[in-house]
Amino acid sequence: MTSYTELRLLPWPGPDGKPCFLSTDDAGGYLSRLADNTEAIQLGLGAELLDHALEVLADSETDPDELRLLATDLTGALRDAVRVATSRGHRLPTPVHSASAGLPGHFR
């Protein structure tokens, strides 16, 4: 059975909003590429939304309903970004601590 650290957290939720995972050794497989492309789209949309948020917040006459919609959209974008960061963090190599370097987090 594949361990949790070998599973890739996908950038979309499963049923009922639960995390969805992929178990594969093929980083170039169809689902892996789909997940990579989805992550790129999510991060790109998040960056565009951030630019829009700065414009909206700079306008002192922004309607409260527009601010509420902005907050909702930003929350979704942040959720996606955290999911991408979590997935990518789980796929980083495990740090090897070197006694000679004296600093944690060195990779070999």
ABEGO torsion letter per residue (X at the ends): XBBAAABBBBABBBBGGBBBBBBBABAABAAAAAAAAAAAAAAAAAAAAAAAAAAAAABAABBAAAAAAAAAAAAAAAAAAAAAAAAAAAABBBBBBBAAAGBBGBBX
